[in-house]
Amino acid sequence: MYPTFTFYSKVHIIKNQRYCECGIIHNYRRIFEKKDLKQVIFKPMTEITCTPCKDKFKLER
Ligand SMILES: [Zn+2]
């Protein structure tokens, strides 16, 4: 299972506190609130729909 968040209907893999694997910033300061932490959902790789995220994830591991 991987930490993910959904952005524009695509499921991205979260890389660190600020970025997902494809470089999108998921942790904007203005939305960094309790409710947004719930957007981080652990999902299996088969449910990741962002191709750049999947590709980078595989390259780095
Ligand atoms: Zn992505």
PDB file of the backbone (N, CA, C, O) and the ligand in Angstrom, with CONECT records:
HET     ZN  A 101       1
ATOM      1  N   MET A   1       0.839  -1.195   0.000  1.00  0.00           N
ATOM      2  CA  MET A   1       0.000   0.000   0.000  1.00  0.00           C
ATOM      3  C   MET A   1       0.880   1.254   0.000  1.00  0.00           C
ATOM      4  O   MET A   1       1.943   1.289   0.619  1.00  0.00           O
ATOM      5  N   TYR A   2       0.408   2.272  -0.707  1.00  0.00           N
ATOM      6  CA  TYR A   2       1.185   3.498  -0.848  1.00  0.00           C
ATOM      7  C   TYR A   2       0.332   4.713  -0.480  1.00  0.00           C
ATOM      8  O   TYR A   2      -0.878   4.717  -0.706  1.00  0.00           O
ATOM      9  N   PRO A   3       0.961   5.735   0.085  1.00  0.00           N
ATOM     10  CA  PRO A   3       0.201   6.952   0.388  1.00  0.00           C
ATOM     11  C   PRO A   3      -0.127   7.687  -0.903  1.00  0.00           C
ATOM     12  O   PRO A   3       0.764   7.971  -1.703  1.00  0.00           O
ATOM     13  N   THR A   4      -1.376   7.989  -1.102  1.00  0.00           N
ATOM     14  CA  THR A   4      -1.787   8.637  -2.345  1.00  0.00           C
ATOM     15  C   THR A   4      -2.703   9.813  -2.053  1.00  0.00           C
ATOM     16  O   THR A   4      -3.235   9.958  -0.952  1.00  0.00           O
ATOM     17  N   PHE A   5      -2.870  10.642  -3.062  1.00  0.00           N
ATOM     18  CA  PHE A   5      -3.918  11.655  -2.989  1.00  0.00           C
ATOM     19  C   PHE A   5      -4.496  11.827  -4.382  1.00  0.00           C
ATOM     20  O   PHE A   5      -3.828  11.568  -5.383  1.00  0.00           O
ATOM     21  N   THR A   6      -5.721  12.259  -4.432  1.00  0.00           N
ATOM     22  CA  THR A   6      -6.405  12.413  -5.710  1.00  0.00           C
ATOM     23  C   THR A   6      -6.422  13.874  -6.105  1.00  0.00           C
ATOM     24  O   THR A   6      -6.806  14.738  -5.315  1.00  0.00           O
ATOM     25  N   PHE A   7      -5.997  14.152  -7.351  1.00  0.00           N
ATOM     26  CA  PHE A   7      -5.899  15.506  -7.852  1.00  0.00           C
ATOM     27  C   PHE A   7      -6.400  15.505  -9.279  1.00  0.00           C
ATOM     28  O   PHE A   7      -5.827  14.825 -10.130  1.00  0.00           O
ATOM     29  N   TYR A   8      -7.447  16.245  -9.561  1.00  0.00           N
ATOM     30  CA  TYR A   8      -8.058  16.252 -10.880  1.00  0.00           C
ATOM     31  C   TYR A   8      -8.345  14.836 -11.375  1.00  0.00           C
ATOM     32  O   TYR A   8      -8.014  14.479 -12.506  1.00  0.00           O
ATOM     33  N   SER A   9      -8.951  14.058 -10.528  1.00  0.00           N
ATOM     34  CA  SER A   9      -9.408  12.705 -10.878  1.00  0.00           C
ATOM     35  C   SER A   9      -8.286  11.709 -11.112  1.00  0.00           C
ATOM     36  O   SER A   9      -8.539  10.586 -11.548  1.00  0.00           O
ATOM     37  N   LYS A  10      -7.043  12.106 -10.828  1.00  0.00           N
ATOM     38  CA  LYS A  10      -5.957  11.140 -10.951  1.00  0.00           C
ATOM     39  C   LYS A  10      -5.397  10.831  -9.574  1.00  0.00           C
ATOM     40  O   LYS A  10      -5.298  11.710  -8.718  1.00  0.00           O
ATOM     41  N   VAL A  11      -5.034   9.576  -9.372  1.00  0.00           N
ATOM     42  CA  VAL A  11      -4.492   9.154  -8.089  1.00  0.00           C
ATOM     43  C   VAL A  11      -2.971   9.201  -8.158  1.00  0.00           C
ATOM     44  O   VAL A  11      -2.357   8.475  -8.941  1.00  0.00           O
ATOM     45  N   HIS A  12      -2.362  10.058  -7.337  1.00  0.00           N
ATOM     46  CA  HIS A  12      -0.914  10.247  -7.329  1.00  0.00           C
ATOM     47  C   HIS A  12      -0.284   9.592  -6.105  1.00  0.00           C
ATOM     48  O   HIS A  12      -0.935   9.391  -5.079  1.00  0.00           O
ATOM     49  N   ILE A  13       1.005   9.265  -6.239  1.00  0.00           N
ATOM     50  CA  ILE A  13       1.746   8.718  -5.111  1.00  0.00           C
ATOM     51  C   ILE A  13       2.442   9.869  -4.389  1.00  0.00           C
ATOM     52  O   ILE A  13       3.117  10.680  -5.022  1.00  0.00           O
ATOM     53  N   ILE A  14       2.285   9.943  -3.107  1.00  0.00           N
ATOM     54  CA  ILE A  14       2.936  10.999  -2.339  1.00  0.00           C
ATOM     55  C   ILE A  14       4.399  10.624  -2.076  1.00  0.00           C
ATOM     56  O   ILE A  14       4.708   9.541  -1.578  1.00  0.00           O
ATOM     57  N   LYS A  15       5.280  11.559  -2.430  1.00  0.00           N
ATOM     58  CA  LYS A  15       6.724  11.305  -2.288  1.00  0.00           C
ATOM     59  C   LYS A  15       7.228  11.786  -0.938  1.00  0.00           C
ATOM     60  O   LYS A  15       7.966  11.079  -0.252  1.00  0.00           O
ATOM     61  N   ASN A  16       6.829  12.985  -0.566  1.00  0.00           N
ATOM     62  CA  ASN A  16       7.245  13.534   0.716  1.00  0.00           C
ATOM     63  C   ASN A  16       6.173  14.499   1.206  1.00  0.00           C
ATOM     64  O   ASN A  16       5.041  14.493   0.721  1.00  0.00           O
ATOM     65  N   GLN A  17       6.549  15.327   2.174  1.00  0.00           N
ATOM     66  CA  GLN A  17       5.545  16.188   2.782  1.00  0.00           C
ATOM     67  C   GLN A  17       4.978  17.228   1.821  1.00  0.00           C
ATOM     68  O   GLN A  17       3.932  17.822   2.086  1.00  0.00           O
ATOM     69  N   ARG A  18       5.667  17.443   0.714  1.00  0.00           N
ATOM     70  CA  ARG A  18       5.240  18.523  -0.170  1.00  0.00           C
ATOM     71  C   ARG A  18       4.890  18.067  -1.590  1.00  0.00           C
ATOM     72  O   ARG A  18       3.989  18.623  -2.219  1.00  0.00           O
ATOM     73  N   TYR A  19       5.589  17.075  -2.080  1.00  0.00           N
ATOM     74  CA  TYR A  19       5.416  16.689  -3.469  1.00  0.00           C
ATOM     75  C   TYR A  19       4.915  15.251  -3.629  1.00  0.00           C
ATOM     76  O   TYR A  19       5.113  14.393  -2.769  1.00  0.00           O
ATOM     77  N   CYS A  20       4.263  15.035  -4.763  1.00  0.00           N
ATOM     78  CA  CYS A  20       4.019  13.655  -5.155  1.00  0.00           C
ATOM     79  C   CYS A  20       5.114  13.267  -6.142  1.00  0.00           C
ATOM     80  O   CYS A  20       5.935  14.104  -6.517  1.00  0.00           O
ATOM     81  N   GLU A  21       5.133  12.018  -6.559  1.00  0.00           N
ATOM     82  CA  GLU A  21       6.232  11.516  -7.383  1.00  0.00           C
ATOM     83  C   GLU A  21       6.387  12.272  -8.703  1.00  0.00           C
ATOM     84  O   GLU A  21       7.512  12.460  -9.166  1.00  0.00           O
ATOM     85  N   CYS A  22       5.299  12.706  -9.311  1.00  0.00           N
ATOM     86  CA  CYS A  22       5.400  13.377 -10.614  1.00  0.00           C
ATOM     87  C   CYS A  22       5.693  14.867 -10.459  1.00  0.00           C
ATOM     88  O   CYS A  22       5.800  15.570 -11.465  1.00  0.00           O
ATOM     89  N   GLY A  23       5.825  15.364  -9.246  1.00  0.00           N
ATOM     90  CA  GLY A  23       6.246  16.743  -9.042  1.00  0.00           C
ATOM     91  C   GLY A  23       5.144  17.703  -8.664  1.00  0.00           C
ATOM     92  O   GLY A  23       5.416  18.870  -8.379  1.00  0.00           O
ATOM     93  N   ILE A  24       3.919  17.246  -8.656  1.00  0.00           N
ATOM     94  CA  ILE A  24       2.823  18.119  -8.249  1.00  0.00           C
ATOM     95  C   ILE A  24       2.925  18.381  -6.748  1.00  0.00           C
ATOM     96  O   ILE A  24       3.171  17.474  -5.953  1.00  0.00           O
ATOM     97  N   ILE A  25       2.730  19.646  -6.388  1.00  0.00           N
ATOM     98  CA  ILE A  25       2.728  19.976  -4.968  1.00  0.00           C
ATOM     99  C   ILE A  25       1.351  19.653  -4.401  1.00  0.00           C
ATOM    100  O   ILE A  25       0.344  20.230  -4.812  1.00  0.00           O
ATOM    101  N   HIS A  26       1.325  18.736  -3.465  1.00  0.00           N
ATOM    102  CA  HIS A  26       0.025  18.356  -2.915  1.00  0.00           C
ATOM    103  C   HIS A  26      -0.251  19.084  -1.623  1.00  0.00           C
ATOM    104  O   HIS A  26      -1.383  19.107  -1.139  1.00  0.00           O
ATOM    105  N   ASN A  27       0.777  19.673  -1.070  1.00  0.00           N
ATOM    106  CA  ASN A  27       0.620  20.246   0.262  1.00  0.00           C
ATOM    107  C   ASN A  27       0.711  21.766   0.235  1.00  0.00           C
ATOM    108  O   ASN A  27       1.634  22.359   0.794  1.00  0.00           O
ATOM    109  N   TYR A  28      -0.259  22.381  -0.422  1.00  0.00           N
ATOM    110  CA  TYR A  28      -0.302  23.837  -0.442  1.00  0.00           C
ATOM    111  C   TYR A  28      -0.566  24.353   0.963  1.00  0.00           C
ATOM    112  O   TYR A  28      -1.327  23.772   1.736  1.00  0.00           O
ATOM    113  N   ARG A  29       0.087  25.461   1.260  1.00  0.00           N
ATOM    114  CA  ARG A  29      -0.042  25.987   2.614  1.00  0.00           C
ATOM    115  C   ARG A  29      -1.507  26.297   2.954  1.00  0.00           C
ATOM    116  O   ARG A  29      -1.970  26.048   4.067  1.00  0.00           O
ATOM    117  N   ARG A  30      -2.222  26.848   1.963  1.00  0.00           N
ATOM    118  CA  ARG A  30      -3.585  27.285   2.237  1.00  0.00           C
ATOM    119  C   ARG A  30      -4.542  26.122   2.479  1.00  0.00           C
ATOM    120  O   ARG A  30      -5.604  26.307   3.074  1.00  0.00           O
ATOM    121  N   ILE A  31      -4.181  24.944   2.030  1.00  0.00           N
ATOM    122  CA  ILE A  31      -5.080  23.818   2.262  1.00  0.00           C
ATOM    123  C   ILE A  31      -4.519  22.856   3.303  1.00  0.00           C
ATOM    124  O   ILE A  31      -5.039  21.758   3.504  1.00  0.00           O
ATOM    125  N   PHE A  32      -3.453  23.293   3.955  1.00  0.00           N
ATOM    126  CA  PHE A  32      -2.824  22.414   4.933  1.00  0.00           C
ATOM    127  C   PHE A  32      -3.608  22.484   6.239  1.00  0.00           C
ATOM    128  O   PHE A  32      -3.223  23.164   7.189  1.00  0.00           O
ATOM    129  N   GLU A  33      -4.690  21.773   6.248  1.00  0.00           N
ATOM    130  CA  GLU A  33      -5.567  21.764   7.409  1.00  0.00           C
ATOM    131  C   GLU A  33      -5.965  20.335   7.720  1.00  0.00           C
ATOM    132  O   GLU A  33      -5.702  19.407   6.956  1.00  0.00           O
ATOM    133  N   LYS A  34      -6.591  20.197   8.837  1.00  0.00           N
ATOM    134  CA  LYS A  34      -6.977  18.847   9.265  1.00  0.00           C
ATOM    135  C   LYS A  34      -7.759  18.093   8.190  1.00  0.00           C
ATOM    136  O   LYS A  34      -7.485  16.925   7.914  1.00  0.00           O
ATOM    137  N   LYS A  35      -8.727  18.769   7.592  1.00  0.00           N
ATOM    138  CA  LYS A  35      -9.567  18.086   6.613  1.00  0.00           C
ATOM    139  C   LYS A  35      -8.760  17.574   5.430  1.00  0.00           C
ATOM    140  O   LYS A  35      -9.125  16.575   4.809  1.00  0.00           O
ATOM    141  N   ASP A  36      -7.662  18.258   5.116  1.00  0.00           N
ATOM    142  CA  ASP A  36      -6.877  17.854   3.964  1.00  0.00           C
ATOM    143  C   ASP A  36      -6.000  16.645   4.248  1.00  0.00           C
ATOM    144  O   ASP A  36      -5.641  15.893   3.341  1.00  0.00           O
ATOM    145  N   LEU A  37      -5.668  16.472   5.497  1.00  0.00           N
ATOM    146  CA  LEU A  37      -4.881  15.296   5.835  1.00  0.00           C
ATOM    147  C   LEU A  37      -5.663  14.025   5.524  1.00  0.00           C
ATOM    148  O   LEU A  37      -5.086  12.968   5.267  1.00  0.00           O
ATOM    149  N   LYS A  38      -6.963  14.147   5.552  1.00  0.00           N
ATOM    150  CA  LYS A  38      -7.796  12.981   5.249  1.00  0.00           C
ATOM    151  C   LYS A  38      -7.746  12.617   3.776  1.00  0.00           C
ATOM    152  O   LYS A  38      -8.168  11.529   3.384  1.00  0.00           O
ATOM    153  N   GLN A  39      -7.226  13.532   2.956  1.00  0.00           N
ATOM    154  CA  GLN A  39      -7.133  13.231   1.530  1.00  0.00           C
ATOM    155  C   GLN A  39      -6.043  12.209   1.245  1.00  0.00           C
ATOM    156  O   GLN A  39      -6.026  11.596   0.177  1.00  0.00           O
ATOM    157  N   VAL A  40      -5.134  12.023   2.193  1.00  0.00           N
ATOM    158  CA  VAL A  40      -4.089  11.031   2.003  1.00  0.00           C
ATOM    159  C   VAL A  40      -4.681   9.652   2.304  1.00  0.00           C
ATOM    160  O   VAL A  40      -5.056   9.339   3.434  1.00  0.00           O
ATOM    161  N   ILE A  41      -4.748   8.860   1.262  1.00  0.00           N
ATOM    162  CA  ILE A  41      -5.345   7.539   1.396  1.00  0.00           C
ATOM    163  C   ILE A  41      -4.338   6.495   0.924  1.00  0.00           C
ATOM    164  O   ILE A  41      -3.699   6.660  -0.115  1.00  0.00           O
ATOM    165  N   PHE A  42      -4.205   5.435   1.688  1.00  0.00           N
ATOM    166  CA  PHE A  42      -3.293   4.370   1.284  1.00  0.00           C
ATOM    167  C   PHE A  42      -3.998   3.427   0.317  1.00  0.00           C
ATOM    168  O   PHE A  42      -5.062   2.879   0.607  1.00  0.00           O
ATOM    169  N   LYS A  43      -3.365   3.257  -0.846  1.00  0.00           N
ATOM    170  CA  LYS A  43      -3.963   2.411  -1.884  1.00  0.00           C
ATOM    171  C   LYS A  43      -2.898   1.512  -2.481  1.00  0.00           C
ATOM    172  O   LYS A  43      -1.708   1.822  -2.415  1.00  0.00           O
ATOM    173  N   PRO A  44      -3.322   0.393  -3.066  1.00  0.00           N
ATOM    174  CA  PRO A  44      -2.362  -0.477  -3.761  1.00  0.00           C
ATOM    175  C   PRO A  44      -1.927   0.145  -5.078  1.00  0.00           C
ATOM    176  O   PRO A  44      -2.613   1.018  -5.611  1.00  0.00           O
ATOM    177  N   MET A  45      -0.786  -0.301  -5.608  1.00  0.00           N
ATOM    178  CA  MET A  45      -0.242   0.252  -6.845  1.00  0.00           C
ATOM    179  C   MET A  45      -1.242   0.173  -7.995  1.00  0.00           C
ATOM    180  O   MET A  45      -1.241   1.027  -8.881  1.00  0.00           O
ATOM    181  N   THR A  46      -2.081  -0.833  -7.984  1.00  0.00           N
ATOM    182  CA  THR A  46      -3.033  -1.011  -9.086  1.00  0.00           C
ATOM    183  C   THR A  46      -4.048   0.114  -9.149  1.00  0.00           C
ATOM    184  O   THR A  46      -4.711   0.289 -10.171  1.00  0.00           O
ATOM    185  N   GLU A  47      -4.179   0.878  -8.075  1.00  0.00           N
ATOM    186  CA  GLU A  47      -5.155   1.968  -8.080  1.00  0.00           C
ATOM    187  C   GLU A  47      -4.528   3.326  -8.340  1.00  0.00           C
ATOM    188  O   GLU A  47      -5.220   4.344  -8.339  1.00  0.00           O
ATOM    189  N   ILE A  48      -3.209   3.346  -8.563  1.00  0.00           N
ATOM    190  CA  ILE A  48      -2.546   4.598  -8.931  1.00  0.00           C
ATOM    191  C   ILE A  48      -2.818   4.859 -10.399  1.00  0.00           C
ATOM    192  O   ILE A  48      -2.489   4.026 -11.244  1.00  0.00           O
ATOM    193  N   THR A  49      -3.410   5.997 -10.717  1.00  0.00           N
ATOM    194  CA  THR A  49      -3.773   6.264 -12.105  1.00  0.00           C
ATOM    195  C   THR A  49      -2.892   7.315 -12.754  1.00  0.00           C
ATOM    196  O   THR A  49      -3.028   7.559 -13.953  1.00  0.00           O
ATOM    197  N   CYS A  50      -1.992   7.948 -12.008  1.00  0.00           N
ATOM    198  CA  CYS A  50      -1.079   8.927 -12.597  1.00  0.00           C
ATOM    199  C   CYS A  50       0.142   8.193 -13.145  1.00  0.00           C
ATOM    200  O   CYS A  50       0.944   7.658 -12.380  1.00  0.00           O
ATOM    201  N   THR A  51       0.282   8.169 -14.467  1.00  0.00           N
ATOM    202  CA  THR A  51       1.377   7.431 -15.096  1.00  0.00           C
ATOM    203  C   THR A  51       2.751   7.972 -14.716  1.00  0.00           C
ATOM    204  O   THR A  51       3.624   7.175 -14.372  1.00  0.00           O
ATOM    205  N   PRO A  52       2.993   9.287 -14.759  1.00  0.00           N
ATOM    206  CA  PRO A  52       4.306   9.804 -14.332  1.00  0.00           C
ATOM    207  C   PRO A  52       4.665   9.393 -12.908  1.00  0.00           C
ATOM    208  O   PRO A  52       5.824   9.096 -12.616  1.00  0.00           O
ATOM    209  N   CYS A  53       3.695   9.376 -12.046  1.00  0.00           N
ATOM    210  CA  CYS A  53       3.952   8.956 -10.669  1.00  0.00           C
ATOM    211  C   CYS A  53       4.411   7.498 -10.620  1.00  0.00           C
ATOM    212  O   CYS A  53       5.361   7.159  -9.915  1.00  0.00           O
ATOM    213  N   LYS A  54       3.735   6.655 -11.364  1.00  0.00           N
ATOM    214  CA  LYS A  54       4.092   5.240 -11.364  1.00  0.00           C
ATOM    215  C   LYS A  54       5.486   5.032 -11.940  1.00  0.00           C
ATOM    216  O   LYS A  54       6.285   4.271 -11.395  1.00  0.00           O
ATOM    217  N   ASP A  55       5.774   5.725 -13.061  1.00  0.00           N
ATOM    218  CA  ASP A  55       7.068   5.579 -13.703  1.00  0.00           C
ATOM    219  C   ASP A  55       8.197   6.015 -12.794  1.00  0.00           C
ATOM    220  O   ASP A  55       9.192   5.303 -12.659  1.00  0.00           O
ATOM    221  N   LYS A  56       8.062   7.176 -12.164  1.00  0.00           N
ATOM    222  CA  LYS A  56       9.131   7.678 -11.306  1.00  0.00           C
ATOM    223  C   LYS A  56       9.289   6.798 -10.081  1.00  0.00           C
ATOM    224  O   LYS A  56      10.400   6.569  -9.602  1.00  0.00           O
ATOM    225  N   PHE A  57       8.196   6.321  -9.593  1.00  0.00           N
ATOM    226  CA  PHE A  57       8.242   5.464  -8.422  1.00  0.00           C
ATOM    227  C   PHE A  57       9.059   4.210  -8.713  1.00  0.00           C
ATOM    228  O   PHE A  57       9.871   3.788  -7.890  1.00  0.00           O
ATOM    229  N   LYS A  58       8.843   3.621  -9.876  1.00  0.00           N
ATOM    230  CA  LYS A  58       9.569   2.406 -10.252  1.00  0.00           C
ATOM    231  C   LYS A  58      11.059   2.697 -10.462  1.00  0.00           C
ATOM    232  O   LYS A  58      11.909   1.896 -10.074  1.00  0.00           O
ATOM    233  N   LEU A  59      11.372   3.840 -11.072  1.00  0.00           N
ATOM    234  CA  LEU A  59      12.761   4.191 -11.341  1.00  0.00           C
ATOM    235  C   LEU A  59      13.570   4.361 -10.074  1.00  0.00           C
ATOM    236  O   LEU A  59      14.743   3.994 -10.011  1.00  0.00           O
ATOM    237  N   GLU A  60      12.924   4.925  -9.064  1.00  0.00           N
ATOM    238  CA  GLU A  60      13.666   5.245  -7.849  1.00  0.00           C
ATOM    239  C   GLU A  60      13.760   4.081  -6.883  1.00  0.00           C
ATOM    240  O   GLU A  60      14.461   4.151  -5.874  1.00  0.00           O
ATOM    241  N   ARG A  61      13.043   3.002  -7.202  1.00  0.00           N
ATOM    242  CA  ARG A  61      13.049   1.864  -6.269  1.00  0.00           C
ATOM    243  C   ARG A  61      13.309   0.548  -6.971  1.00  0.00           C
ATOM    244  O   ARG A  61      13.345  -0.500  -6.326  1.00  0.00           O
TER     245      ARG A  61
HETATM  246 ZN    ZN A 101       1.333  12.200 -10.224  1.00  0.00          ZN2+
END
